[in-house]
Amino acid sequence: MLLKYNQADFSCTYQGDYRISNDTLYLDRNELESLTENIFTTKYSINKKDSLLQPIKKGFEVINIYKLN
């Protein structure tokens, strides 16, 4: 799994292990929030219809899902 957050003058990338159970994505990394300065959290609801990852925990942004070829 590769997650990337881009802004004009900043980017944050997470690469690591994950698991999916039902419609929930779990990012398997201890202290992910502090390591990414609260850009990514460890648990997201998968919205396949709109291609989004909705964070379960408040205070985190929704992530758009893009497929890479």
C-alpha positions as semicolon CSV with decimal commas, in nm:
position;residue;x (nm);y (nm);z (nm)
1;M;0,000;0,000;0,000
2;L;0,125;0,346;-0,086
3;L;-0,050;0,658;0,044
4;K;0,063;1,001;-0,064
5;Y;-0,050;1,347;0,045
6;N;0,060;1,640;-0,173
7;Q;0,037;2,015;-0,132
8;A;0,219;2,285;-0,328
9;D;0,504;2,300;-0,076
10;F;0,464;1,977;0,123
11;S;0,416;1,604;0,072
12;C;0,381;1,304;0,302
13;T;0,413;0,941;0,188
14;Y;0,329;0,621;0,376
15;Q;0,428;0,281;0,248
16;G;0,365;-0,030;0,452
17;D;0,149;-0,323;0,546
18;Y;-0,227;-0,312;0,557
19;R;-0,528;-0,538;0,590
20;I;-0,890;-0,507;0,483
21;S;-1,180;-0,648;0,681
22;N;-1,529;-0,600;0,536
23;D;-1,533;-0,232;0,434
24;T;-1,252;-0,115;0,666
25;L;-0,886;-0,056;0,579
26;Y;-0,634;-0,098;0,861
27;L;-0,285;0,049;0,819
28;D;-0,055;-0,170;1,026
29;R;0,201;0,074;1,162
30;N;0,259;0,172;1,525
31;E;0,257;0,546;1,590
32;L;0,149;0,622;1,231
33;E;-0,027;0,941;1,334
34;S;0,277;1,091;1,505
35;L;0,517;0,967;1,233
36;T;0,309;1,143;0,964
37;E;0,234;1,452;1,176
38;N;-0,137;1,358;1,187
39;I;-0,173;1,332;0,809
40;F;-0,266;0,961;0,817
41;T;-0,443;0,750;1,079
42;T;-0,466;0,371;1,105
43;K;-0,832;0,297;1,027
44;Y;-1,046;0,403;0,728
45;S;-1,390;0,312;0,600
46;I;-1,376;0,220;0,229
47;N;-1,632;0,396;0,010
48;K;-1,607;0,209;-0,321
49;K;-1,887;0,404;-0,489
50;D;-1,710;0,739;-0,454
51;S;-1,352;0,596;-0,444
52;L;-1,280;0,739;-0,099
53;L;-1,117;0,635;0,227
54;Q;-1,312;0,797;0,511
55;P;-1,113;0,815;0,837
56;I;-1,290;0,655;1,133
57;K;-1,118;0,891;1,377
58;K;-1,215;1,260;1,374
59;G;-0,962;1,522;1,268
60;F;-0,824;1,347;0,959
61;E;-0,895;1,421;0,594
62;V;-1,077;1,198;0,347
63;I;-0,841;1,028;0,098
64;N;-0,926;0,990;-0,271
65;I;-0,844;0,648;-0,417
66;Y;-0,653;0,644;-0,746
67;K;-0,537;0,335;-0,932
68;L;-0,180;0,333;-1,058
69;N;-0,097;0,148;-1,378
